[in-house]
């Protein structure tokens, strides 16, 4: 479980690093602000989904150690609602957000998590 926790910690670290880079670009490049703020919306949804997924996986890991801890679902509905809310905001405010930026941002945590968790199992 420590290896998994270290991989998730690295994933969050690099995800926040990517968010800070996009924030700096948003401040420096005003002509790309709509795409970059869409990317930030997708990245924030991705980080929320990653936090929900980590808490659920952590709870399952704790249930193997302590039989008193019971896992309650996988958080799939919560993660779908977060992604759906990001897309809803994009469609509701087309002058502020672009669908392509939100969808790219929603995959941030999945890509980084896949890389770091796979690398930790070697």
C-alpha positions, -999 to +999 in steps of 0.1 A: +000+000+000+030+023+006+040+019-030+006+028-042+004+058-019+038+071-032+026+067-068-006+086-061+014+113-042+037+117-073+007+118-095-009+147-075+024+165-074+028+164-112-009+173-117-006+204-096+026+212-114+007+210-147-021+232-133+005+258-122+020+258-157-014+264-173-021+292-148+011+309-157+003+305-194-032+319-188-017+350-172+009+354-200-011+346-231-043+366-232-053+355-267-055+318-255-074+325-223-106+307-233-088+275-241-066+277-211-095+284-187-113+255-202-082+234-196-082+245-160-118+236-156-111+201-169-080+197-148-099+207-116-125+181-124-098+156-131-082+163-098-115+159-079-121+126-097-086+115-088-092+124-051-124+105-050-109+074-067-079+075-043-101+077-013-122+047-025-091+026-033-075+036+001-107+025+019-106-009+001-069-013+011-078-005+047-106-031+047-080-058+040-061-047+071-090-040+094-122-060+089-142-033+107-137-009+078-163-015+050-158-001+015-188+017+002-189+016-036-164+028-061-174+064-064-183+060-101-215+081-098-196+109-081-169+109-108-195+109-136-213+138-120-181+158-117-172+153-153-208+159-164-209+192-144-177+203-161-192+196-195-225+212-185-206+244-175-189+243-209-222+240-228-239+265-206-212+292-210-198+288-245-183+323-245-161+313-214-152+276-221-144+254-250-153+217-251-120+206-264-100+222-235-123+207-209-121+172-224-083+174-226-081+186-190-104+158-177-079+132-189-050+148-170-052+127-139-059+095-158-028+098-179-005+108-151-020+082-128-015+055-153+021+064-158+031+067-122+011+037-109+024+015-137+060+026-131+056+019-093+048-018-100+081-025-117 
